[in-house]
Amino acid sequence: MDEWGQLQLLVTPLEGFAETSASILQMLATGVDRDTLIHLCGLVGGWSTAMVMKSKRDLVEKLN
């Protein structure tokens, strides 16, 4: 995923973490409780892992 795609993940409003939909950046700026922070970290960690794996696959394809 390119940098713009990564940014979109951080600024896209999410539902189910607060009373109203908000982006990860908005939630972190306004403060969240411990449980919500743990869930957001897991979500972002999953996204970053997927991006790293895709980058590695792309690199292997270029080398072959």
trRosetta pair geometry for C-beta under 8 A, 3 or more apart (Angstrom, degrees):
i j d omega theta_ij theta_ji phi_ij phi_ji
1 5 3.9 -117 -176 93 103 138
1 6 5.8 129 117 -53 116 78
1 50 7.8 47 -11 110 122 95
1 51 4.8 -71 33 -116 106 101
1 54 6.4 80 -15 69 70 151
2 5 5.2 101 55 8 66 103
2 6 7.3 -124 106 -4 37 90
3 6 5.6 -54 -151 35 36 114
3 7 6.4 36 152 -19 67 104
4 7 5.6 -52 -148 37 34 112
4 8 6.4 40 151 -24 64 103
5 8 5.5 -49 -149 31 33 115
5 9 6.9 38 152 -22 62 99
6 9 5.8 -51 -158 27 34 113
6 10 7.0 25 149 -12 63 106
6 47 7.8 131 -129 148 74 122
6 51 6.7 39 -88 -104 106 157
7 10 5.8 -62 -155 38 37 108
7 11 6.2 7 158 1 72 114
8 11 6.2 -72 -138 49 29 93
8 12 5.7 40 164 -40 70 108
9 12 6.2 -42 -132 18 23 114
9 24 7.6 9 136 8 71 132
9 44 7.9 132 135 -116 121 73
9 47 5.5 133 178 -154 159 156
10 23 6.4 61 147 171 49 115
10 24 5.2 -84 -147 57 60 114
10 25 5.2 63 161 -36 97 105
10 44 7.9 46 -94 -113 84 112
11 23 4.7 -20 -153 -137 32 157
11 24 7.9 -76 -61 38 25 79
11 25 6.0 -12 -90 19 64 127
12 23 6.0 122 60 -112 25 96
13 21 3.9 66 164 145 117 110
13 22 5.8 -32 -135 -101 83 6
13 23 5.5 -69 -83 -58 46 66
13 26 7.9 -4 -105 27 75 140
14 17 5.6 38 105 6 115 122
14 21 6.2 -178 77 -154 27 83
14 22 6.9 -32 47 70 74 48
14 23 6.8 101 -1 -120 84 32
14 24 6.8 52 -3 -54 130 72
14 27 7.9 -38 48 -26 113 136
15 21 4.7 -41 -80 -96 74 100
17 22 7.2 -100 77 54 110 92
17 27 6.2 -25 122 -103 133 154
17 32 7.4 -28 163 -132 109 138
17 36 5.6 103 -169 -147 93 109
17 39 6.8 -168 -115 95 104 132
17 40 6.9 68 -138 -69 147 98
18 21 7.6 148 63 -103 96 14
18 22 5.4 5 42 19 141 119
18 27 6.3 -163 -36 -108 133 108
18 32 7.5 -100 -76 -113 107 103
18 36 7.4 57 -66 -137 78 150
22 26 4.2 -121 -179 91 105 128
22 27 5.1 130 106 -56 122 84
22 30 7.6 -54 -178 23 161 134
23 26 4.6 98 52 5 78 102
23 27 7.0 -144 92 -4 41 86
24 27 5.8 -56 -149 37 31 110
24 28 6.3 27 156 -15 66 108
24 40 5.7 140 -135 -157 100 117
24 43 7.5 -155 -93 91 129 127
24 44 6.6 110 -151 -68 160 115
25 28 5.9 -57 -146 39 30 108
25 29 6.2 31 155 -22 65 109
26 29 5.7 -57 -146 36 30 112
26 30 6.3 11 162 -5 66 110
27 30 6.3 -66 -144 45 27 97
27 32 5.1 26 168 -56 99 125
27 36 7.1 -124 177 149 132 127
27 40 6.6 -164 96 -90 140 151
28 31 7.7 40 -171 -75 28 25
28 32 6.9 -47 -90 -1 43 110
28 40 7.4 -177 -64 140 96 161
32 36 4.0 -108 169 92 121 127
32 37 5.1 155 89 -57 111 79
32 40 6.9 93 68 -9 164 140
33 36 5.1 89 56 13 74 104
33 37 7.0 -137 98 -8 36 92
34 37 5.7 -58 -148 36 29 113
34 38 6.5 31 155 -21 65 104
35 38 5.7 -51 -151 32 33 113
35 39 6.6 30 153 -15 64 104
36 39 5.7 -55 -150 38 35 111
36 40 6.2 34 153 -19 68 106
37 40 5.7 -53 -144 38 31 110
37 41 6.3 34 155 -21 64 105
38 41 5.8 -54 -149 35 29 112
38 42 6.6 30 152 -18 62 106
39 42 5.7 -55 -152 36 33 113
39 43 6.4 34 152 -20 66 105
40 43 5.6 -53 -148 35 34 113
40 44 6.2 27 157 -12 68 107
41 44 6.0 -57 -143 43 29 105
41 45 5.9 34 155 -23 64 110
42 45 5.5 -54 -142 37 28 115
42 46 6.4 31 156 -21 62 103
43 46 5.9 -55 -154 32 28 111
43 47 6.7 26 151 -16 63 104
44 47 5.6 -51 -149 36 36 113
44 48 6.2 32 155 -18 68 105
45 48 5.9 -55 -143 38 30 107
45 49 6.3 32 156 -20 64 106
46 49 5.8 -53 -146 35 29 111
46 50 6.4 29 156 -18 63 106
47 50 5.8 -59 -153 37 30 110
47 51 6.4 28 152 -19 66 107
48 51 5.6 -53 -147 36 35 112
48 52 6.4 35 154 -20 67 103
49 52 5.8 -53 -147 35 31 109
49 53 6.4 31 155 -18 65 107
50 53 5.8 -55 -147 37 30 111
50 54 6.4 30 154 -18 64 106
51 54 5.8 -55 -149 36 31 111
51 55 6.4 33 153 -20 65 105
52 55 5.6 -54 -149 35 32 113
52 56 6.4 33 153 -19 65 104
53 56 5.7 -53 -149 35 32 111
53 57 6.5 33 152 -19 65 104
54 57 5.7 -52 -148 36 34 111
54 58 6.3 36 153 -21 66 105
55 58 5.7 -53 -148 35 31 113
55 59 6.4 32 153 -20 64 105
56 59 5.7 -54 -149 35 32 112
56 60 6.4 32 154 -19 65 104
57 60 5.8 -54 -149 36 32 110
57 61 6.4 33 153 -20 65 106
58 61 5.8 -56 -151 35 30 112
58 62 6.5 30 152 -19 64 105
59 62 5.7 -55 -151 34 33 111
59 63 6.4 28 153 -17 66 107
60 63 5.7 -59 -148 38 32 110
60 64 6.4 27 156 -20 67 107
61 64 6.0 -58 -146 34 31 107
